[in-house]
């Protein structure tokens, strides 16, 4: 799954994560790419967490890799993602590596 946002209130990001958690979407993830959260907003009473901290709170319940600060979103460095294409993601000390799986590899894996 990939998430990013622009000009969003922190409590809305929390609400989004609550929804993804309660509907079981987070439980079924193989990995989570977190892009830019540009110009996030807070209320007069501070929410108390950054967008990445909010996401980390919910992702920590599960055992999938998470890549924060992935260069996708509303910033000058905005890499393209291919929606709907199978990919292999590795998150380690060196960073994140995202490799798209070829159609042939994906078909072989699906057929078992």
C-alpha positions in Angstrom: 0.0 0.0 0.0 1.1 3.5 -0.7 -0.1 6.6 1.2 0.7 10.3 1.1 -1.3 13.5 1.4 -1.1 17.3 1.2 -2.7 20.0 3.3 -4.4 17.5 5.6 -5.2 17.9 9.3 -3.3 15.5 11.6 -6.6 14.2 13.2 -7.8 13.3 9.7 -4.6 11.3 9.1 -5.2 9.5 12.4 -8.8 8.9 11.4 -7.6 7.4 8.1 -5.3 5.0 9.9 -8.0 4.0 12.4 -10.3 3.2 9.4 -7.5 1.1 7.7 -6.8 -0.7 10.9 -10.4 -1.5 11.9 -11.4 -2.7 8.4 -8.4 -5.1 8.4 -6.6 -3.4 5.5 -3.4 -3.0 7.6 -3.5 -6.6 8.8 -3.4 -7.9 5.2 -0.5 -5.7 3.9 2.8 -7.1 2.7 4.4 -3.6 3.0 3.6 0.1 3.3 5.2 3.0 1.4 4.7 6.3 3.1 5.3 9.3 0.8 5.3 13.0 1.6 2.8 14.5 4.0 3.2 18.1 2.8 1.8 21.1 4.7 0.0 19.1 7.4 -2.2 21.1 9.6 -2.8 21.0 13.4 -5.6 22.4 15.6 -5.3 25.0 18.3 -5.0 22.1 20.7 -2.0 20.2 19.2 -2.6 16.7 18.1 0.8 15.7 19.5 2.2 13.5 16.7 3.6 14.1 13.3 2.1 12.3 10.3 4.9 9.7 10.4 4.4 9.1 14.1 0.7 8.6 13.6 1.3 6.1 10.9 4.0 4.3 12.9 1.6 3.9 15.9 -0.8 1.8 13.7 1.9 0.0 11.6 3.7 -1.1 14.7 0.9 -3.6 15.5 1.9 -5.6 12.4 4.9 -7.3 10.9 5.3 -5.7 7.5 8.0 -3.4 6.3 7.4 0.3 6.3 9.3 2.9 4.2 8.9 6.5 5.4 9.7 9.5 3.3 9.4 7.6 0.0 9.9 10.2 -2.8 6.3 10.3 -4.0 3.8 13.1 -3.4 3.5 16.8 -3.7 7.1 17.7 -3.7 9.7 18.5 -6.4 11.2 14.9 -6.1 8.1 12.9 -7.1 8.9 9.5 -8.5 6.2 7.6 -10.4 4.6 4.5 -9.0 2.8 1.9 -11.2 -0.6 1.4 -9.7 -1.8 -2.2 -9.6 1.5 -3.7 -10.6 3.1 -6.3 -8.3 6.3 -5.2 -6.7 8.9 -6.5 -4.3 10.0 -4.1 -1.5 12.9 -4.5 0.8 13.5 -2.1 3.7 16.9 -2.3 5.4 19.7 -0.2 6.8 20.7 0.9 3.3 17.2 2.3 2.6 14.3 1.0 0.6 14.4 -0.9 -2.6 11.3 -1.2 -4.7 11.4 -3.5 -7.7 8.5 -4.2 -10.0 7.8 -7.8 -10.7 7.5 -8.7 -14.4 4.1 -9.9 -15.6 5.7 -13.4 -16.3 7.0 -13.6 -12.7 3.7 -12.5 -11.2 1.8 -15.0 -13.3 4.2 -17.8 -12.2 3.8 -16.8 -8.5 0.0 -16.7 -8.8 -0.1 -20.2 -10.4 2.1 -21.6 -7.7 
